[in-house]
Amino acid sequence: METQILLWCVITPAILSLAFVIGAWAFQRSKLTVGQERVPAILAVIGWSSAVAACMLARQDLDWSALEAWQIVLVPIIVSSLLVTACSSFATDPSIATRNHSAGWWLIAGLGSIATAMWTMPTGDGWTDMLPLHRPWMASVAGATLVNVWSLDRMRRSGAAPWVLWVALAGLVAPTLLAASAYGGLAEWMVSALVATLVVAIAATWLPKLHLGRLFPAVLLLAASTTATGRFYTYEEHPAWLYGLILLLPTCVSIPDVWLSKRPTFMRVSIAVTVAAILLGVIGWFLLGDTMFGEPTEDW
């Protein structure tokens, strides 16, 4: 079992995402002049999507006639992420102010967030008693995604383009912790997403001209969707503020950067890492503290 998890949740996502990153690098070094800014980022989205999809296909016994919401939500995430990344206003120099974003870019991002929020909600007879939670959670997923996208896009355009994907990665860790406390299959899938995002984030830092950091909307969509899924599958009654913190963690990490945008990169990164570590520590303590440090249950 451990070997299968290592193979499909770690090794395979790493290989697939790395292969597409290499393809993006090769395209950028080619003599082609069309799509030099957009194509590498699009390849990164395709590679990331392939990595997380491969894990699901390998680890889940998929009955195509009875797929669960968290298994099919990857469809709107992939489609909207590709459209957002390919949008011409996204493929502009990060120094251009946010006000120059076209309405089309935000329209695609908004529709993608709404579609992801709707597809995330579990359906069927077994979820009838949870229907009253659907509307507020749909609003939470869509709203949090848009706020996070706006926050990280602001960071990207203020000089954080090479490392903004690391902030999105931190936002993916929190729902992974929630999934680990609720549903093993979902947690395995999130591990593959973490690995794929990590590979692209490293490449984005070392190869800034590839603009691979534009993958961040896809990561944010998946993080918000998984937070909602973890809420519906958990048996624990976590406080509302904890879910709010998980949903908005990327924005929380980006807030101090508003006043640090003119400071050296080392200072900005150090503050972001510190804030992310503190927030993830708080989230991990409330989600997994009892399991890891609680007293063992008695054997009957």
C-alpha positions, 0 to 999 in steps of 0.5 A, spaced: 500 500 500 505 504 501 509 503 495 502 504 491 501 511 494 509 513 493 508 511 486 502 514 484 501 520 489 509 522 489 513 519 483 508 520 478 505 527 479 513 529 480 515 526 473 509 528 469 509 536 472 517 536 471 516 533 463 511 539 462 516 544 465 521 541 461 517 542 455 515 549 457 523 551 457 524 548 451 518 552 447 521 558 451 528 557 448 525 555 441 525 560 435 518 561 435 516 568 437 508 567 438 506 565 445 512 566 448 509 568 454 502 564 454 504 557 452 509 555 457 504 557 463 499 553 459 503 547 459 504 548 466 497 548 467 496 542 463 502 538 466 499 540 473 492 537 471 495 531 468 499 530 474 493 530 479 488 527 474 493 521 474 493 520 481 486 519 481 485 515 476 490 510 479 488 510 486 480 511 485 476 505 483 472 510 478 465 508 476 464 513 471 456 513 472 457 514 480 462 519 480 462 524 487 463 531 486 470 532 489 472 527 483 469 531 477 470 538 480 477 537 476 473 539 470 471 546 471 478 547 475 482 545 469 478 548 463 477 555 467 485 555 469 487 554 462 482 560 459 485 564 465 492 563 463 491 563 456 487 570 456 491 576 453 491 580 459 494 575 464 500 574 459 502 582 460 508 584 464 507 583 472 509 591 473 502 593 469 497 595 474 491 591 476 487 596 473 489 595 466 486 588 467 481 586 462 474 585 464 474 578 460 480 576 465 476 577 471 469 574 467 473 568 466 476 567 473 469 569 476 465 564 472 470 559 473 470 560 481 462 559 481 463 553 476 468 550 481 463 552 487 457 549 484 460 542 482 464 541 489 457 540 492 456 533 494 449 531 491 445 524 492 440 522 497 445 521 502 446 528 502 439 531 503 440 533 510 446 537 508 443 541 503 442 547 507 449 548 507 450 548 500 448 555 498 453 558 504 459 554 502 458 555 494 458 563 496 464 561 500 468 557 495 467 562 490 468 568 494 474 566 497 477 564 490 476 570 487 479 574 493 485 569 493 486 570 486 486 578 487 491 578 492 496 573 489 495 577 482 497 583 486 503 580 489 505 578 482 504 585 479 508 588 485 515 584 483 513 577 486 512 573 480 517 568 481 515 566 488 507 567 488 506 560 487 509 558 493 504 562 497 499 558 493 502 552 495 501 554 502 494 555 501 494 548 498 497 545 505 491 547 509 486 543 506 490 537 505 491 537 513 483 538 513 483 532 508 487 528 512 483 528 518 477 527 514 478 522 508 484 518 506 482 518 498 481 525 498 488 526 502 492 522 497 489 526 491 491 532 495 498 530 496 499 529 488 497 536 487 502 538 493 507 535 489 505 537 482 505 544 485 512 544 488 515 542 482 512 548 478 514 552 484 521 550 484 521 551 476 518 558 477 523 561 482 529 558 478 526 560 471 522 566 472 522 568 464 517 562 463 512 565 467 510 559 470 507 562 477 501 563 473 499 556 475 496 559 481 489 560 479 488 553 478 491 551 485 487 556 489 481 553 485 483 546 488 484 549 495 478 552 496 474 546 493 477 541 497 476 545 503 469 545 502 469 537 501 473 536 507 467 540 511 462 535 508 466 529 509 469 530 516 465 528 522 468 533 527 465 540 528 470 545 527 469 552 528 467 557 522 473 561 523 477 555 522 474 554 515 475 561 514 482 561 515 483 555 511 479 558 505 483 565 506 490 563 508 493 565 501 490 572 502 492 572 509 499 571 507 499 576 502 496 582 507 503 584 510 506 584 503 502 590 501 507 594 506 513 590 503 512 591 496 518 596 495 522 592 500 528 587 498 525 580 496 529 576 501 525 580 506 518 579 503 519 572 502 521 571 509 515 575 512 511 571 507 514 564 510 513 566 517 506 568 517 504 562 513 508 557 518 504 560 523 497 560 520 499 553 518 501 551 525 495 554 528 490 550 523 494 543 524 494 544 531 486 545 531 485 539 526 490 534 528 492 536 535 487 531 538 489 525 534 497 526 534 497 529 542 491 526 545 491 521 550 490 514 546 483 511 547 482 505 551 481 498 548 475 494 550 
